[in-house]
Amino acid sequence: MSDDKKTGKKKTGKKRTGKKKPGKKTEEDPDLVRLGAVLKSARIQAGFSQRELAVQLGRTHVAISNAEKGSDLRFETLRAYLKAFPHLTPRDLFRPGDHEVAMTPEEVWRYYRDLAGCEAAEVQRRLTVQPDGGREGRVWVNRLRSLPGRHADLRVVHGLENAAFEGSPTILRELQVADAKGREDAIRSRVLDREGRFLQQVVVPERLAREGVSFGWVNHRSDRAVFHEDYEARVGPTSDPVQAGFTFQPTYPVRSLLLQLRFHPGYWPKTVQVRVWPAAVPPDPDMADLAPHLHDEGLKLKRDRRRGTVTCRVDRPLIGLSYSMGWVLPSRTEPE
Protein backbone atom coordinates (compact mmCIF):
# COMPACT_ATOMS: atom_id res chain seq x y z
CA MET A 1 0.00 0.00 0.00
CA SER A 2 1.46 3.34 -1.05
CA ASP A 3 2.19 6.05 1.45
CA ASP A 4 -0.03 8.53 -0.38
CA LYS A 5 -3.13 6.42 -0.11
CA LYS A 6 -6.10 8.24 1.32
CA THR A 7 -7.06 7.16 4.79
CA GLY A 8 -10.63 8.50 4.61
CA LYS A 9 -10.13 10.73 7.62
CA LYS A 10 -11.28 14.38 7.36
CA LYS A 11 -9.01 17.19 8.30
CA THR A 12 -10.36 18.88 11.36
CA GLY A 13 -8.17 21.96 11.49
CA LYS A 14 -8.03 23.85 14.81
CA LYS A 15 -9.96 22.30 17.62
CA ARG A 16 -12.97 24.37 18.71
CA THR A 17 -13.49 24.82 22.39
CA GLY A 18 -17.05 26.20 22.17
CA LYS A 19 -16.08 29.33 24.11
CA LYS A 20 -16.95 32.75 22.70
CA LYS A 21 -14.44 35.50 22.56
CA PRO A 22 -15.09 37.97 25.33
CA GLY A 23 -16.50 41.29 24.09
CA LYS A 24 -15.34 44.68 25.21
CA LYS A 25 -16.78 45.52 28.60
CA THR A 26 -18.26 48.99 28.90
CA GLU A 27 -16.42 50.96 31.52
CA GLU A 28 -18.63 52.12 34.36
CA ASP A 29 -18.56 55.74 35.45
CA PRO A 30 -17.82 55.60 39.21
CA ASP A 31 -19.65 58.91 39.79
CA LEU A 32 -22.83 57.61 38.13
CA VAL A 33 -22.60 54.30 39.99
CA ARG A 34 -22.33 56.16 43.30
CA LEU A 35 -25.22 58.43 42.28
CA GLY A 36 -27.34 55.38 41.47
CA ALA A 37 -26.57 53.96 44.91
CA VAL A 38 -27.81 57.19 46.52
CA LEU A 39 -31.08 56.96 44.56
CA LYS A 40 -31.51 53.31 45.55
CA SER A 41 -30.90 54.13 49.21
CA ALA A 42 -33.53 56.89 49.11
CA ARG A 43 -36.08 54.50 47.58
CA ILE A 44 -35.43 51.76 50.14
CA GLN A 45 -35.56 54.27 53.00
CA ALA A 46 -39.00 55.38 51.78
CA GLY A 47 -40.21 51.74 51.61
CA PHE A 48 -40.80 51.49 47.85
CA SER A 49 -39.97 48.64 45.52
CA GLN A 50 -38.63 49.60 42.08
CA ARG A 51 -41.95 48.77 40.43
CA GLU A 52 -43.95 50.71 43.03
CA LEU A 53 -41.72 53.75 42.58
CA ALA A 54 -41.99 53.51 38.80
CA VAL A 55 -45.78 53.78 39.08
CA GLN A 56 -45.47 56.63 41.61
CA LEU A 57 -43.16 58.66 39.36
CA GLY A 58 -44.82 57.78 36.07
CA ARG A 59 -41.63 56.15 34.79
CA THR A 60 -40.92 52.65 33.53
CA HIS A 61 -39.44 49.92 35.71
CA VAL A 62 -36.49 49.76 33.33
CA ALA A 63 -35.82 53.49 33.78
CA ILE A 64 -35.77 53.11 37.58
CA SER A 65 -33.56 50.02 37.42
CA ASN A 66 -31.08 51.70 35.08
CA ALA A 67 -30.98 54.85 37.20
CA GLU A 68 -30.11 52.91 40.34
CA LYS A 69 -27.38 50.99 38.48
CA GLY A 70 -25.89 54.27 37.33
CA SER A 71 -26.44 53.42 33.67
CA ASP A 72 -28.56 55.43 31.23
CA LEU A 73 -29.43 57.90 33.99
CA ARG A 74 -31.85 60.44 32.56
CA PHE A 75 -32.23 64.02 33.80
CA GLU A 76 -36.03 63.71 34.08
CA THR A 77 -35.66 60.59 36.23
CA LEU A 78 -33.18 62.35 38.51
CA ARG A 79 -35.55 65.29 38.93
CA ALA A 80 -38.44 62.92 39.67
CA TYR A 81 -36.45 61.36 42.54
CA LEU A 82 -35.78 64.81 44.01
CA LYS A 83 -39.47 65.70 43.96
CA ALA A 84 -40.60 62.32 45.33
CA PHE A 85 -38.29 62.21 48.35
CA PRO A 86 -38.23 65.41 50.47
CA HIS A 87 -35.23 64.14 52.45
CA LEU A 88 -33.15 63.91 49.26
CA THR A 89 -31.39 67.15 48.28
CA PRO A 90 -29.07 68.04 45.39
CA ARG A 91 -26.11 68.03 47.79
CA ASP A 92 -26.95 64.44 48.79
CA LEU A 93 -26.73 63.42 45.15
CA PHE A 94 -23.24 64.79 44.75
CA ARG A 95 -21.76 64.05 48.18
CA PRO A 96 -18.19 62.88 47.51
CA GLY A 97 -16.16 60.17 49.20
CA ASP A 98 -13.93 60.86 52.19
CA HIS A 99 -10.89 61.19 49.95
CA GLU A 100 -12.41 63.89 47.75
CA VAL A 101 -13.08 67.61 48.15
CA ALA A 102 -16.72 68.65 48.58
CA MET A 103 -18.35 70.07 45.46
CA THR A 104 -19.14 73.76 45.44
CA PRO A 105 -22.64 74.98 44.45
CA GLU A 106 -21.18 76.14 41.12
CA GLU A 107 -19.79 72.65 40.44
CA VAL A 108 -23.19 71.15 41.25
CA TRP A 109 -24.79 73.61 38.80
CA ARG A 110 -22.34 72.65 36.05
CA TYR A 111 -23.02 68.96 36.67
CA TYR A 112 -26.74 69.55 36.19
CA ARG A 113 -26.06 71.59 33.03
CA ASP A 114 -24.00 68.82 31.46
CA LEU A 115 -26.63 66.27 32.48
CA ALA A 116 -29.50 68.32 31.02
CA GLY A 117 -27.61 69.24 27.85
CA CYS A 118 -28.91 72.82 27.82
CA GLU A 119 -28.78 76.15 29.62
CA ALA A 120 -30.42 79.58 29.63
CA ALA A 121 -28.43 82.79 29.99
CA GLU A 122 -31.14 84.35 32.18
CA VAL A 123 -34.69 83.92 33.43
CA GLN A 124 -36.68 86.93 34.66
CA ARG A 125 -39.64 86.33 36.97
CA ARG A 126 -41.65 89.49 37.70
CA LEU A 127 -44.88 90.03 39.62
CA THR A 128 -46.90 93.25 39.51
CA VAL A 129 -49.38 93.91 42.33
CA GLN A 130 -52.38 95.92 41.11
CA PRO A 131 -54.69 98.14 43.23
CA ASP A 132 -57.71 95.82 42.78
CA GLY A 133 -55.78 92.80 44.07
CA GLY A 134 -54.99 91.44 40.61
CA ARG A 135 -51.47 90.22 40.02
CA GLU A 136 -49.75 90.02 36.67
CA GLY A 137 -46.83 87.62 36.42
CA ARG A 138 -44.28 87.76 33.63
CA VAL A 139 -41.65 85.15 32.83
CA TRP A 140 -38.94 85.91 30.28
CA VAL A 141 -36.28 83.36 29.23
CA ASN A 142 -33.15 84.81 27.61
CA ARG A 143 -31.17 82.68 25.17
CA LEU A 144 -32.18 79.13 25.97
CA ARG A 145 -29.87 76.87 23.96
CA SER A 146 -28.67 73.30 23.63
CA LEU A 147 -25.08 72.44 24.47
CA PRO A 148 -22.83 71.32 21.59
CA GLY A 149 -23.40 67.67 20.74
CA ARG A 150 -27.10 67.60 21.68
CA HIS A 151 -29.37 66.84 18.72
CA ALA A 152 -33.00 66.94 19.81
CA ASP A 153 -35.86 69.33 20.48
CA LEU A 154 -35.79 71.12 23.83
CA ARG A 155 -38.82 70.64 26.08
CA VAL A 156 -39.09 72.87 29.13
CA VAL A 157 -41.84 73.28 31.71
CA HIS A 158 -42.58 76.20 34.01
CA GLY A 159 -45.06 76.30 36.88
CA LEU A 160 -43.98 73.15 38.76
CA GLU A 161 -43.25 75.16 41.90
CA ASN A 162 -45.62 75.19 44.85
CA ALA A 163 -47.55 78.44 45.27
CA ALA A 164 -45.76 80.59 47.83
CA PHE A 165 -47.83 81.64 50.82
CA GLU A 166 -51.16 81.85 48.94
CA GLY A 167 -52.35 79.73 46.05
CA SER A 168 -54.53 80.73 43.14
CA PRO A 169 -54.96 79.48 39.57
CA THR A 170 -53.23 81.40 36.79
CA ILE A 171 -54.56 82.25 33.36
CA LEU A 172 -52.12 82.35 30.44
CA ARG A 173 -52.55 85.52 28.44
CA GLU A 174 -49.90 85.39 25.75
CA LEU A 175 -46.68 83.77 24.56
CA GLN A 176 -44.04 86.09 23.14
CA VAL A 177 -40.97 85.20 21.05
CA ALA A 178 -38.05 87.60 20.67
CA ASP A 179 -36.96 88.39 17.08
CA ALA A 180 -39.66 86.04 15.84
CA LYS A 181 -39.17 86.56 12.07
CA GLY A 182 -41.84 84.00 11.28
CA ARG A 183 -40.76 81.65 14.04
CA GLU A 184 -43.90 81.89 16.17
CA ASP A 185 -45.19 78.66 14.68
CA ALA A 186 -41.83 76.97 15.18
CA ILE A 187 -41.97 77.24 18.98
CA ARG A 188 -44.86 75.19 20.31
CA SER A 189 -46.52 76.00 23.60
CA ARG A 190 -49.45 74.70 25.58
CA VAL A 191 -50.93 74.97 29.04
CA LEU A 192 -51.21 71.72 30.98
CA ASP A 193 -53.88 71.42 33.68
CA ARG A 194 -52.76 69.15 36.51
CA GLU A 195 -55.64 69.02 38.98
CA GLY A 196 -56.18 72.77 38.89
CA ARG A 197 -52.47 73.51 38.68
CA PHE A 198 -51.48 75.12 35.41
CA LEU A 199 -48.11 74.30 33.83
CA GLN A 200 -46.60 76.05 30.82
CA GLN A 201 -44.84 73.66 28.42
CA VAL A 202 -42.64 75.04 25.64
CA VAL A 203 -41.03 72.94 22.88
CA VAL A 204 -38.09 74.48 21.01
CA PRO A 205 -37.17 72.72 17.73
CA GLU A 206 -33.62 71.41 17.42
CA ARG A 207 -32.54 74.07 14.89
CA LEU A 208 -33.61 76.96 17.11
CA ALA A 209 -32.25 75.22 20.20
CA ARG A 210 -28.78 75.13 18.67
CA GLU A 211 -28.93 78.86 17.86
CA GLY A 212 -30.51 79.89 21.14
CA VAL A 213 -33.94 81.48 21.49
CA SER A 214 -35.60 83.96 23.88
CA PHE A 215 -39.28 83.84 24.78
CA GLY A 216 -41.71 84.56 27.59
CA TRP A 217 -45.33 84.68 28.65
CA VAL A 218 -47.78 86.61 30.80
CA ASN A 219 -50.01 85.09 33.48
CA HIS A 220 -52.76 86.73 35.48
CA ARG A 221 -54.06 86.11 38.99
CA SER A 222 -57.22 87.86 40.05
CA ASP A 223 -58.95 88.92 43.23
CA ARG A 224 -56.17 88.50 45.78
CA ALA A 225 -55.82 90.24 49.15
CA VAL A 226 -53.87 93.52 49.21
CA PHE A 227 -54.24 94.44 52.90
CA HIS A 228 -54.46 92.37 56.06
CA GLU A 229 -58.11 93.41 56.45
CA ASP A 230 -58.91 92.03 52.96
CA TYR A 231 -57.60 88.64 54.01
CA GLU A 232 -59.57 88.66 57.28
CA ALA A 233 -62.77 89.53 55.41
CA ARG A 234 -62.41 86.27 53.46
CA VAL A 235 -61.09 83.78 56.00
CA GLY A 236 -61.83 85.35 59.39
CA PRO A 237 -59.87 87.31 62.01
CA THR A 238 -56.23 86.41 62.63
CA SER A 239 -53.43 88.03 64.60
CA ASP A 240 -50.73 86.19 62.64
CA PRO A 241 -48.85 87.94 59.83
CA VAL A 242 -50.27 87.07 56.39
CA GLN A 243 -47.71 86.33 53.69
CA ALA A 244 -48.11 86.93 49.95
CA GLY A 245 -45.67 86.40 47.11
CA PHE A 246 -44.47 84.05 44.40
CA THR A 247 -42.00 81.19 43.91
CA PHE A 248 -39.74 80.19 41.03
CA GLN A 249 -38.35 76.67 40.70
CA PRO A 250 -35.65 76.15 38.03
CA THR A 251 -36.42 73.08 35.92
CA TYR A 252 -33.31 73.46 33.73
CA PRO A 253 -29.91 75.14 34.25
CA VAL A 254 -30.05 78.95 34.34
CA ARG A 255 -26.98 81.16 34.66
CA SER A 256 -28.81 84.11 36.20
CA LEU A 257 -32.25 84.46 37.80
CA LEU A 258 -33.92 87.84 38.34
CA LEU A 259 -36.82 88.03 40.80
CA GLN A 260 -38.81 91.26 41.01
CA LEU A 261 -41.89 92.60 42.79
CA ARG A 262 -43.58 95.78 41.52
CA PHE A 263 -46.11 97.52 43.79
CA HIS A 264 -48.65 100.10 42.65
CA PRO A 265 -48.21 103.74 43.77
CA GLY A 266 -49.10 104.30 47.42
CA TYR A 267 -48.54 100.65 48.36
CA TRP A 268 -45.17 99.85 49.90
CA PRO A 269 -45.03 96.89 52.35
CA LYS A 270 -42.37 97.21 55.03
CA THR A 271 -41.47 93.52 55.18
CA VAL A 272 -40.20 91.93 51.94
CA GLN A 273 -37.98 88.86 51.91
CA VAL A 274 -36.43 86.31 49.56
CA ARG A 275 -35.93 82.71 50.68
CA VAL A 276 -34.67 79.36 49.36
CA TRP A 277 -35.97 75.91 50.34
CA PRO A 278 -36.24 72.38 48.86
CA ALA A 279 -38.72 72.23 45.99
CA ALA A 280 -40.42 69.11 47.36
CA VAL A 281 -41.36 70.87 50.61
CA PRO A 282 -44.51 73.06 50.81
CA PRO A 283 -43.77 76.77 51.42
CA ASP A 284 -43.31 77.63 55.08
CA PRO A 285 -42.24 81.15 56.18
CA ASP A 286 -40.80 79.68 59.39
CA MET A 287 -38.49 77.26 57.57
CA ALA A 288 -34.76 77.92 57.75
CA ASP A 289 -33.48 79.81 54.72
CA LEU A 290 -30.94 77.82 52.65
CA ALA A 291 -29.63 80.86 50.74
CA PRO A 292 -26.71 81.64 53.11
CA HIS A 293 -25.44 78.06 52.70
CA LEU A 294 -25.71 77.96 48.90
CA HIS A 295 -24.94 81.50 47.76
CA ASP A 296 -22.09 83.70 48.96
CA GLU A 297 -23.34 86.26 51.49
CA GLY A 298 -26.92 85.08 50.95
CA LEU A 299 -29.33 86.87 48.60
CA LYS A 300 -29.59 90.65 48.66
CA LEU A 301 -32.68 92.77 47.96
CA LYS A 302 -32.50 96.02 46.01
CA ARG A 303 -35.38 98.37 46.91
CA ASP A 304 -36.42 101.27 44.65
CA ARG A 305 -39.40 103.04 46.20
CA ARG A 306 -39.62 105.62 43.41
CA ARG A 307 -40.25 102.86 40.88
CA GLY A 308 -42.10 100.70 43.41
CA THR A 309 -39.82 97.70 42.82
CA VAL A 310 -37.94 95.19 44.95
CA THR A 311 -35.40 93.12 43.00
CA CYS A 312 -33.11 90.17 43.72
CA ARG A 313 -30.46 88.67 41.44
CA VAL A 314 -29.45 85.00 41.89
CA ASP A 315 -26.38 83.59 40.14
CA ARG A 316 -26.69 79.97 39.03
CA PRO A 317 -29.84 78.92 40.91
CA LEU A 318 -29.87 75.21 41.66
CA ILE A 319 -32.38 72.70 40.32
CA GLY A 320 -34.39 71.03 43.07
CA LEU A 321 -34.77 74.25 45.06
CA SER A 322 -37.49 76.91 45.19
CA TYR A 323 -36.62 80.61 45.19
CA SER A 324 -39.42 82.72 46.63
CA MET A 325 -40.01 86.44 47.10
CA GLY A 326 -42.80 87.54 49.39
CA TRP A 327 -44.10 90.26 51.67
CA VAL A 328 -46.31 90.63 54.74
CA LEU A 329 -49.71 92.15 53.95
CA PRO A 330 -49.80 95.58 55.64
CA SER A 331 -52.78 96.97 57.53
CA ARG A 332 -54.80 99.80 55.99
CA THR A 333 -54.14 101.83 59.12
CA GLU A 334 -50.42 101.11 59.14
CA PRO A 335 -48.36 104.22 58.40
CA GLU A 336 -46.08 104.00 55.36
Beta strands, then each sheet from edge to edge (+ up, - down):
strand 1: 118-129
strand 2: 135-146
strand 3: 154-158
strand 4: 171-177
strand 5: 188-194
strand 6: 197-204
strand 7: 213-221
strand 8: 243-248
strand 9: 256-263
strand 10: 272-278
strand 11: 301-304
strand 12: 309-315
strand 13: 321-328
sheet 1: 4+ 7- 2+ 1- 9- 12+ 11-
sheet 2: 3+ 6- 5+
sheet 3: 8+ 13- 10+
end
